[in-house]
Amino acid sequence: MTLLHVLTTEDWARLQTDGTLAPAPFWHLCTPAQLPFVLARHFAGRTGLVALHLDPAWLDDVRWEVGEPGMEPFPHLYGPLCAKAVTGVEPC
């Protein structure tokens, strides 16, 4: 299963350069089915965003937690976000 993380193109460039980004205190992730909700709810009107496609095998501590009533639990990464986990990038 692919997990997604939305971030700015600047943060994507920093991840590529640094190889990892530390959480503060965790990274919000989503599934492909949850992406439209995440974009509309948290990023409406913003530009310069990308969705990283992540391979969970490279993510150390993913926890599925209820975030929105009536919706499937959302994945959260409690650990660093590593560039090697990225399998694809799409503009949002």
DRENTORKOL-3810 file (N, C-alpha, C; in nm, 4 decimals):
REM DRENTORKOL-3810
@n.u->0.0842; n.v->-0.1179; n.w->0.0000; ca.u->0.0000; ca.v->0.0000; ca.w->0.0000; c.u->0.0886; c.v->0.1241; c.w->0.0000
@n.u->0.0563; n.v->0.2165; n.w->-0.0844; ca.u->0.1264; ca.v->0.3450; ca.w->-0.0890; c.u->0.0630; c.v->0.4410; c.w->0.0094
@n.u->0.1467; n.v->0.5125; n.w->0.0824; ca.u->0.1011; ca.v->0.6205; ca.w->0.1687; c.u->0.1464; c.v->0.7511; c.w->0.1071
@n.u->0.0775; n.v->0.8595; n.w->0.1377; ca.u->0.1082; ca.v->0.9899; ca.w->0.0796; c.u->0.1382; c.v->1.0915; c.w->0.1895
@n.u->0.2224; n.v->1.1879; n.w->0.1555; ca.u->0.2469; ca.v->1.3024; ca.w->0.2428; c.u->0.2517; c.v->1.4269; c.w->0.1546
@n.u->0.1747; n.v->1.5290; n.w->0.1924; ca.u->0.1701; ca.v->1.6545; ca.w->0.1177; c.u->0.2677; c.v->1.7524; c.w->0.1813
@n.u->0.3486; n.v->1.8154; n.w->0.0984; ca.u->0.4401; ca.v->1.9179; ca.w->0.1465; c.u->0.4704; c.v->2.0170; c.w->0.0349
@n.u->0.5365; n.v->2.1247; n.w->0.0708; ca.u->0.5701; ca.v->2.2272; ca.w->-0.0284; c.u->0.6849; c.v->2.1797; c.w->-0.1165
@n.u->0.6958; n.v->2.2413; n.w->-0.2318; ca.u->0.8071; ca.v->2.2068; ca.w->-0.3201; c.u->0.9409; c.v->2.2423; c.w->-0.2542
@n.u->0.9415; n.v->2.3444; n.w->-0.1692; ca.u->1.0641; ca.v->2.3810; ca.w->-0.0980; c.u->1.1053; c.v->2.2722; c.w->0.0000
@n.u->1.0079; n.v->2.2187; n.w->0.0737; ca.u->1.0389; ca.v->2.1106; ca.w->0.1671; c.u->1.0789; c.v->1.9830; c.w->0.0936
@n.u->1.0195; n.v->1.9588; n.w->-0.0227; ca.u->1.0586; ca.v->1.8439; ca.w->-0.1040; c.u->1.2036; c.v->1.8591; c.w->-0.1483
@n.u->1.2418; n.v->1.9786; n.w->-0.1905; ca.u->1.3809; ca.v->2.0032; ca.w->-0.2298; c.u->1.4754; c.v->1.9822; c.w->-0.1116
@n.u->1.4327; n.v->2.0266; n.w->0.0067; ca.u->1.5156; ca.v->2.0086; ca.w->0.1269; c.u->1.5302; c.v->1.8606; c.w->0.1618
@n.u->1.4228; n.v->1.7834; n.w->0.1470; ca.u->1.4294; ca.v->1.6398; ca.w->0.1729; c.u->1.5258; c.v->1.5730; c.w->0.0762
@n.u->1.5224; n.v->1.6132; n.w->-0.0498; ca.u->1.6140; ca.v->1.5557; ca.w->-0.1480; c.u->1.7590; c.v->1.5889; c.w->-0.1142
@n.u->1.7833; n.v->1.7093; n.w->-0.0669; ca.u->1.9194; ca.v->1.7526; ca.w->-0.0333; c.u->1.9683; c.v->1.6876; c.w->0.0950
@n.u->1.8848; n.v->1.6905; n.w->0.2003; ca.u->1.9256; ca.v->1.6423; ca.w->0.3320; c.u->1.9099; c.v->1.4915; c.w->0.3483
@n.u->1.8212; n.v->1.4300; n.w->0.2701; ca.u->1.7983; ca.v->1.2866; ca.w->0.2794; c.u->1.6973; c.v->1.2459; c.w->0.3845
@n.u->1.6688; n.v->1.3349; n.w->0.4791; ca.u->1.5716; ca.v->1.3053; ca.w->0.5840; c.u->1.5203; c.v->1.4348; c.w->0.6453
@n.u->1.3988; n.v->1.4292; n.w->0.6960; ca.u->1.3399; ca.v->1.5401; ca.w->0.7707; c.u->1.2894; c.v->1.4839; c.w->0.9031
@n.u->1.3231; n.v->1.5494; n.w->1.0123; ca.u->1.2812; ca.v->1.5037; ca.w->1.1446; c.u->1.1367; c.v->1.5442; c.w->1.1707
@n.u->1.0617; n.v->1.4601; n.w->1.2429; ca.u->0.9228; ca.v->1.4937; ca.w->1.2734; c.u->0.9124; c.v->1.5953; c.w->1.3870
@n.u->0.7986; n.v->1.6613; n.w->1.3910; ca.u->0.7759; ca.v->1.7570; ca.w->1.4996; c.u->0.6293; c.v->1.7589; c.w->1.5359
@n.u->0.5740; n.v->1.6708; n.w->1.6143; ca.u->0.6283; ca.v->1.5457; ca.w->1.6682; c.u->0.6045; c.v->1.4262; c.w->1.5764
@n.u->0.5242; n.v->1.4448; n.w->1.4691; ca.u->0.4997; ca.v->1.3352; ca.w->1.3751; c.u->0.4628; c.v->1.3937; c.w->1.2392
@n.u->0.4602; n.v->1.3073; n.w->1.1386; ca.u->0.4210; ca.v->1.3463; ca.w->1.0025; c.u->0.2791; c.v->1.2985; c.w->0.9762
@n.u->0.1968; n.v->1.3884; n.w->0.9238; ca.u->0.0627; ca.v->1.3509; ca.w->0.8803; c.u->0.0744; c.v->1.2827; c.w->0.7439
@n.u->0.0208; n.v->1.1639; n.w->0.7336; ca.u->0.0169; ca.v->1.0913; ca.w->0.6076; c.u->-0.1286; c.v->1.0673; c.w->0.5718
@n.u->-0.1504; n.v->1.0149; n.w->0.4522; ca.u->-0.2854; ca.v->0.9761; ca.w->0.4125; c.u->-0.2762; c.v->0.8678; c.w->0.3075
@n.u->-0.3885; n.v->0.8068; n.w->0.2803; ca.u->-0.3977; ca.v->0.7101; ca.w->0.1718; c.u->-0.4373; c.v->0.7858; c.w->0.0451
@n.u->-0.4235; n.v->0.7239; n.w->-0.0709; ca.u->-0.4705; ca.v->0.7906; ca.w->-0.1927; c.u->-0.6192; c.v->0.8279; c.w->-0.1857
@n.u->-0.7016; n.v->0.7464; n.w->-0.1225; ca.u->-0.8444; ca.v->0.7766; ca.w->-0.1112; c.u->-0.8701; c.v->0.8967; c.w->-0.0202
@n.u->-0.7820; n.v->0.9213; n.w->0.0760; ca.u->-0.7977; ca.v->1.0327; ca.w->0.1692; c.u->-0.7402; c.v->1.1644; c.w->0.1157
@n.u->-0.6595; n.v->1.1587; n.w->0.0103; ca.u->-0.5913; ca.v->1.2773; ca.w->-0.0403; c.u->-0.6861; c.v->1.3918; c.w->-0.0753
@n.u->-0.7956; n.v->1.3705; n.w->-0.1481; ca.u->-0.8843; ca.v->1.4835; ca.w->-0.1787; c.u->-0.9342; c.v->1.5551; c.w->-0.0529
@n.u->-0.9706; n.v->1.4797; n.w->0.0501; ca.u->-1.0145; ca.v->1.5402; ca.w->0.1756; c.u->-0.9026; c.v->1.6231; c.w->0.2371
@n.u->-0.7822; n.v->1.5672; n.w->0.2436; ca.u->-0.6681; ca.v->1.6370; ca.w->0.3037; c.u->-0.6396; c.v->1.7673; c.w->0.2296
@n.u->-0.6386; n.v->1.7627; n.w->0.0981; ca.u->-0.6113; ca.v->1.8837; ca.w->0.0201; c.u->-0.7186; c.v->1.9895; c.w->0.0423
@n.u->-0.8451; n.v->1.9485; n.w->0.0411; ca.u->-0.9543; ca.v->2.0449; ca.w->0.0595; c.u->-0.9568; c.v->2.1007; c.w->0.2013
@n.u->-0.9300; n.v->2.0182; n.w->0.2998; ca.u->-0.9415; ca.v->2.0589; ca.w->0.4402; c.u->-0.8221; c.v->2.1391; c.w->0.4886
@n.u->-0.7008; n.v->2.0981; n.w->0.4477; ca.u->-0.5799; ca.v->2.1575; ca.w->0.5066; c.u->-0.4968; c.v->2.2431; c.w->0.4112
@n.u->-0.5235; n.v->2.2334; n.w->0.2804; ca.u->-0.4384; ca.v->2.3037; ca.w->0.1848; c.u->-0.5181; c.v->2.3833; c.w->0.0810
@n.u->-0.6443; n.v->2.4104; n.w->0.1074; ca.u->-0.7292; ca.v->2.4822; ca.w->0.0116; c.u->-0.6669; c.v->2.6166; c.w->-0.0256
@n.u->-0.6582; n.v->2.6405; n.w->-0.1556; ca.u->-0.6063; ca.v->2.7670; ca.w->-0.2051; c.u->-0.4550; c.v->2.7777; c.w->-0.2093
@n.u->-0.3855; n.v->2.6782; n.w->-0.1587; ca.u->-0.2382; ca.v->2.6840; ca.w->-0.1585; c.u->-0.1822; c.v->2.6303; c.w->-0.2889
@n.u->-0.0712; n.v->2.6833; n.w->-0.3284; ca.u->-0.0021; ca.v->2.6377; ca.w->-0.4485; c.u->0.1378; c.v->2.5925; c.w->-0.4086
@n.u->0.2095; n.v->2.5350; n.w->-0.5046; ca.u->0.3459; ca.v->2.4915; ca.w->-0.4774; c.u->0.3527; c.v->2.3699; c.w->-0.3876
@n.u->0.2545; n.v->2.2800; n.w->-0.4021; ca.u->0.2489; ca.v->2.1600; ca.w->-0.3195; c.u->0.2715; c.v->2.0355; c.w->-0.4036
@n.u->0.3277; n.v->1.9340; n.w->-0.3401; ca.u->0.3423; ca.v->1.8031; ca.w->-0.4029; c.u->0.2964; c.v->1.6962; c.w->-0.3045
@n.u->0.2535; n.v->1.5844; n.w->-0.3585; ca.u->0.2202; ca.v->1.4678; ca.w->-0.2768; c.u->0.3289; c.v->1.3643; c.w->-0.3007
@n.u->0.3974; n.v->1.3283; n.w->-0.1936; ca.u->0.4990; ca.v->1.2236; ca.w->-0.2020; c.u->0.4317; c.v->1.0887; c.w->-0.1882
@n.u->0.4652; n.v->0.9962; n.w->-0.2753; ca.u->0.4202; ca.v->0.8576; ca.w->-0.2640; c.u->0.5286; c.v->0.7847; c.w->-0.1859
@n.u->0.4888; n.v->0.7221; n.w->-0.0753; ca.u->0.5850; ca.v->0.6613; ca.w->0.0157; c.u->0.5664; c.v->0.5103; c.w->0.0251
@n.u->0.6776; n.v->0.4390; n.w->0.0273; ca.u->0.6772; ca.v->0.2948; ca.w->0.0486; c.u->0.6843; c.v->0.2706; c.w->0.1993
@n.u->0.5787; n.v->0.2146; n.w->0.2597; ca.u->0.5780; ca.v->0.1942; ca.w->0.4044; c.u->0.6927; c.v->0.1078; c.w->0.4564
@n.u->0.7536; n.v->0.0272; n.w->0.3703; ca.u->0.8656; ca.v->-0.0570; ca.w->0.4138; c.u->0.9837; c.v->0.0279; c.w->0.4624
@n.u->0.9914; n.v->0.1539; n.w->0.4184; ca.u->1.1002; ca.v->0.2434; ca.w->0.4577; c.u->1.0617; c.v->0.3355; c.w->0.5733
@n.u->0.9413; n.v->0.3177; n.w->0.6269; ca.u->0.8925; ca.v->0.4028; ca.w->0.7348; c.u->0.8903; c.v->0.3223; c.w->0.8642
@n.u->0.9588; n.v->0.3726; n.w->0.9656; ca.u->0.9795; ca.v->0.2954; ca.w->1.0882; c.u->0.8579; c.v->0.2805; c.w->1.1783
@n.u->0.7824; n.v->0.3848; n.w->1.2007; ca.u->0.6769; ca.v->0.3797; ca.w->1.3019; c.u->0.5517; c.v->0.4499; c.w->1.2511
@n.u->0.4704; n.v->0.3776; n.w->1.1741; ca.u->0.3453; ca.v->0.4324; ca.w->1.1227; c.u->0.2323; c.v->0.3828; c.w->1.2123
@n.u->0.1528; n.v->0.4770; n.w->1.2601; ca.u->0.0378; ca.v->0.4437; ca.w->1.3447; c.u->-0.0890; c.v->0.4957; c.w->1.2775
@n.u->-0.1908; n.v->0.4118; n.w->1.2768; ca.u->-0.3200; ca.v->0.4484; ca.w->1.2186; c.u->-0.4076; c.v->0.5016; c.w->1.3302
@n.u->-0.4480; n.v->0.6284; n.w->1.3168; ca.u->-0.5209; ca.v->0.6949; ca.w->1.4243; c.u->-0.6447; c.v->0.7656; c.w->1.3699
@n.u->-0.7506; n.v->0.7618; n.w->1.4485; ca.u->-0.8740; ca.v->0.8298; ca.w->1.4110; c.u->-0.8505; c.v->0.9798; c.w->1.4208
@n.u->-0.8776; n.v->1.0498; n.w->1.3118; ca.u->-0.8578; ca.v->1.1940; ca.w->1.3103; c.u->-0.9853; c.v->1.2703; c.w->1.2817
@n.u->-1.0716; n.v->1.2104; n.w->1.2037; ca.u->-1.1965; ca.v->1.2745; ca.w->1.1644; c.u->-1.3112; c.v->1.1775; c.w->1.1897
@n.u->-1.4115; n.v->1.2193; n.w->1.2646; ca.u->-1.5256; ca.v->1.1308; ca.w->1.2890; c.u->-1.5877; c.v->1.0820; c.w->1.1582
@n.u->-1.6162; n.v->0.9542; n.w->1.1531; ca.u->-1.6810; ca.v->0.8957; ca.w->1.0364; c.u->-1.5873; c.v->0.8615; c.w->0.9226
@n.u->-1.4579; n.v->0.8900; n.w->0.9377; ca.u->-1.3613; ca.v->0.8586; ca.w->0.8317; c.u->-1.2701; c.v->0.7456; c.w->0.8776
@n.u->-1.2111; n.v->0.6788; n.w->0.7807; ca.u->-1.1119; ca.v->0.5765; ca.w->0.8113; c.u->-0.9957; c.v->0.6409; c.w->0.8874
@n.u->-0.9282; n.v->0.5661; n.w->0.9734; ca.u->-0.8117; ca.v->0.6210; ca.w->1.0430; c.u->-0.7051; c.v->0.6703; c.w->0.9449
@n.u->-0.6331; n.v->0.7726; n.w->0.9865; ca.u->-0.5252; ca.v->0.8294; ca.w->0.9064; c.u->-0.3909; c.v->0.7758; c.w->0.9568
@n.u->-0.2974; n.v->0.7516; n.w->0.8656; ca.u->-0.1644; ca.v->0.7101; ca.w->0.9096; c.u->-0.0823; c.v->0.8311; c.w->0.9547
@n.u->-0.0028; n.v->0.8114; n.w->1.0576; ca.u->0.0906; ca.v->0.9129; ca.w->1.1071; c.u->0.2265; c.v->0.8463; c.w->1.1221
@n.u->0.3294; n.v->0.9151; n.w->1.0804; ca.u->0.4658; ca.v->0.8645; ca.w->1.0912; c.u->0.5337; c.v->0.9277; c.w->1.2115
@n.u->0.5679; n.v->0.8452; n.w->1.3099; ca.u->0.6391; ca.v->0.8900; ca.w->1.4293; c.u->0.7859; c.v->0.8532; c.w->1.4111
@n.u->0.8554; n.v->0.9337; n.w->1.3369; ca.u->0.9955; ca.v->0.9104; ca.w->1.3059; c.u->1.0326; c.v->0.9962; c.w->1.1875
@n.u->1.1560; n.v->0.9873; n.w->1.1454; ca.u->1.2005; ca.v->1.0707; ca.w->1.0339; c.u->1.1350; c.v->1.0307; c.w->0.9026
@n.u->1.1192; n.v->1.1297; n.w->0.8176; ca.u->1.0730; ca.v->1.1068; ca.w->0.6806; c.u->1.1984; c.v->1.0998; c.w->0.5949
@n.u->1.2250; n.v->0.9831; n.w->0.5368; ca.u->1.3468; ca.v->0.9599; ca.w->0.4603; c.u->1.3203; c.v->0.9651; c.w->0.3105
@n.u->1.4104; n.v->1.0270; n.w->0.2389; ca.u->1.3961; ca.v->1.0394; ca.w->0.0938; c.u->1.3911; c.v->0.9023; c.w->0.0265
@n.u->1.4577; n.v->0.8028; n.w->0.0838; ca.u->1.4583; ca.v->0.6697; ca.w->0.0220; c.u->1.3211; c.v->0.6042; c.w->0.0250
@n.u->1.2285; n.v->0.6556; n.w->0.1065; ca.u->1.0922; ca.v->0.6022; ca.w->0.1110; c.u->1.0066; c.v->0.6521; c.w->-0.0060
@n.u->1.0507; n.v->0.7575; n.w->-0.0719; ca.u->0.9727; ca.v->0.8202; ca.w->-0.1788; c.u->0.9826; c.v->0.7376; c.w->-0.3071
@n.u->0.8656; n.v->0.6952; n.w->-0.3554; ca.u->0.8607; ca.v->0.6178; ca.w->-0.4802; c.u->0.8039; c.v->0.6981; c.w->-0.5960
@n.u->0.7475; n.v->0.8151; n.w->-0.5657; ca.u->0.6918; ca.v->0.8998; ca.w->-0.6692; c.u->0.6510; c.v->1.0331; c.w->-0.6098
@n.u->0.6338; n.v->1.1296; n.w->-0.6998; ca.u->0.5960; ca.v->1.2652; ca.w->-0.6599; c.u->0.4942; c.v->1.3157; c.w->-0.7617
@n.u->0.3849; n.v->1.3760; n.w->-0.7116; ca.u->0.2873; ca.v->1.4343; ca.w->-0.8032; c.u->0.2507; c.v->1.5745; c.w->-0.7555
@n.u->0.2354; n.v->1.6676; n.w->-0.8470; ca.u->0.1917; ca.v->1.8010; ca.w->-0.8071; c.u->0.0483; c.v->1.7974; c.w->-0.7570
@n.u->0.0184; n.v->1.8869; n.w->-0.6637; ca.u->-0.1181; ca.v->1.8942; ca.w->-0.6089; c.u->-0.1859; c.v->2.0207; c.w->-0.6588
END
